[in-house]
Amino acid sequence: MYKIEDITPGKSYGCRFRVTTMLDIDGKPSGSSDAPPKSPGVYEGFGIIQKRDLKNRLLEVYDTTARKMFRVDFESIWDVDDVEYVD
């Protein structure tokens, strides 16, 4: 496991994250299914880190289940680790 401040640019990393977003009636992020949006709520997922902004302490994370990009602050991520792509 890594601290987000210590990861190497250019390598692939994933993390668990928590974000407040619009959820559908099944508790999934809006737009990731055909269900209509219901209300804002807390969503937890796993994603691939796309961008890291050290100055503003933000990440762009692509959720592999919801197939959606989220902007997440450093305090809302954990379990940062290497990602290995396989076919």
C-alpha positions as CSV (number, residue, x, y, z in Angstrom):
1,M,0.0,0.0,0.0
2,Y,1.1,3.5,-0.8
3,K,0.5,7.0,0.5
4,I,-1.0,9.1,-2.3
5,E,1.7,11.7,-2.0
6,D,4.4,9.1,-2.6
7,I,3.2,7.4,-5.8
8,T,5.3,7.5,-8.9
9,P,4.0,9.5,-11.9
10,G,3.4,7.4,-15.0
11,K,2.7,4.1,-13.1
12,S,-0.8,2.7,-12.7
13,Y,-2.5,2.8,-9.3
14,G,-5.9,2.0,-8.0
15,C,-7.7,2.9,-4.8
16,R,-10.8,2.6,-2.8
17,F,-12.7,5.8,-2.5
18,R,-15.8,7.5,-1.0
19,V,-17.7,10.3,-2.7
20,T,-21.1,12.1,-2.3
21,T,-23.0,11.9,-5.6
22,M,-26.5,11.4,-7.0
23,L,-27.5,7.8,-6.6
24,D,-30.3,5.8,-8.3
25,I,-32.9,3.7,-6.5
26,D,-30.4,0.8,-6.3
27,G,-27.8,2.9,-4.6
28,K,-25.6,3.1,-7.7
29,P,-24.2,6.4,-9.2
30,S,-26.7,8.1,-11.6
31,G,-25.9,7.3,-15.2
32,S,-24.3,3.9,-14.5
33,S,-27.6,2.1,-15.0
34,D,-31.0,2.7,-16.5
35,A,-32.6,3.5,-13.2
36,P,-33.7,7.1,-12.6
37,P,-31.7,9.3,-10.1
38,K,-33.2,9.3,-6.6
39,S,-31.2,11.5,-4.3
40,P,-27.6,12.5,-3.2
41,G,-25.8,9.9,-1.1
42,V,-22.5,8.4,-0.3
43,Y,-21.0,6.0,-2.8
44,E,-17.9,3.8,-2.1
45,G,-16.1,2.2,-5.0
46,F,-12.8,1.1,-6.5
47,G,-11.1,3.0,-9.3
48,I,-8.0,3.6,-11.3
49,I,-6.3,6.9,-10.6
50,Q,-6.2,9.0,-13.7
51,K,-4.9,12.3,-12.5
52,R,-3.4,13.6,-9.2
53,D,-3.4,17.3,-8.2
54,L,-1.0,17.7,-5.3
55,K,-1.6,21.4,-4.9
56,N,-5.4,21.1,-4.4
57,R,-5.2,17.5,-3.0
58,L,-7.6,16.1,-5.5
59,L,-7.7,13.0,-7.7
60,E,-9.6,12.0,-10.8
61,V,-10.6,8.3,-10.3
62,Y,-12.2,6.1,-12.9
63,D,-14.6,3.7,-11.2
64,T,-14.3,0.3,-12.9
65,T,-17.7,-0.9,-11.8
66,A,-19.8,2.2,-12.5
67,R,-17.7,3.1,-15.5
68,K,-17.7,6.7,-14.4
69,M,-15.1,9.3,-13.5
70,F,-15.1,10.9,-10.0
71,R,-13.2,13.8,-8.5
72,V,-12.1,12.8,-5.0
73,D,-10.2,14.6,-2.3
74,F,-7.1,12.9,-0.8
75,E,-8.9,12.4,2.6
76,S,-11.6,10.2,0.9
77,I,-9.3,7.5,-0.5
78,W,-7.6,4.5,1.0
79,D,-5.9,1.2,0.0
80,V,-3.8,2.8,-2.8
81,D,-1.9,0.0,-4.6
82,D,-0.4,-0.9,-8.0
83,V,-2.8,-1.9,-10.8
84,E,-1.9,-4.7,-13.1
85,Y,-3.8,-4.9,-16.4
86,V,-4.6,-8.4,-17.7
87,D,-6.6,-9.7,-20.6
